[in-house]
Amino acid sequence: MDKISFAGLALGLAAILGGQVLEGGHVASLLQPTALLIVLGGTLGAVMLQSPLPVFVAGMKMGTWVFFPPEVEPQKLIADIDHWSHVARKEGLLALEAQIDSIPDPFVKKGLQLLVDGAEPDRLREVLEVEIGAYEANLKLASRVWESAGGYSPTIGILGAVMGLIHVMENLSDPAKLGSGIAVAFVATIYGVGAANLIFLPIAKKLMANIGRLVTLREMLVDGLVGIANGDNPRIVESRLQGYFV
């Protein structure tokens, strides 16, 4: 659980609501279901229009990473690579075949299988780096769903403001309806800008940080496997891998 994400979201919302109260306003005046519908519905529709269904679904699921990021355990992986390095040095690369079935990660399993199959170090690196590139590209494409939402949201908020002002102009003869129309107009702008800068764009940045750690973990694995293929000393391999996460 990423506690700082919960704290950051709570602090941002508390600052806005607290500022409203300190200015003498009422929190209830910021609660406008119509404005919320316009901003969230319009933003969601725009993101859906630009994104293929698999990318959109992946992006929505990835949003949970902000609060519950995927586990990245470099020290565990370094320990595994160090173990494989010692086994390969003492018993040969073929002795690593017994390790493959117990590995749950398909990427790690593929890399170890290539190592056991006797792939040349350069070829091993080339094959795995192609897969890393595709993996990173797919994750970044999904994360841009949130970045796009942060771009559309303020504009949709302005659209909601214009709609509210149109409603006001249509009811100038009825003063009772002027207040609600003006409220929707201004609150829609707050929702649009606030959602973009407090929710959508920060989520996109946090996802990119998580993606970077996942990609670095895979790059570290490739470096370790290539070191084993080259016959490097296990201590040298371990020392080099420790530099990936400092």
Buried (B, 14 or more C-beta within 10 A) or exposed (E): EBEEBEEBBEEBEEEBEEEBEEEEEEEEEBEBEBBBBBBBEBBBEBBEEEBEEEBBEBBBEBBEBBBEBEEBEBEEBBEBBBEBBEBBBEEEBEBBEEBBEEBEEEBBBBBBBBBBEEBEBEEBBEBBEEBBEEBBEBBBBBBBBBBBBBBBBBBBBBBBBEBBBEBBEEBEEEEEBBEBBBBBBBBBBBBBBBBBBBBBBBBBBBBBEBBBBBBBBBBBBBBBBBBBBEEBEBEEBBEBBEEBBE
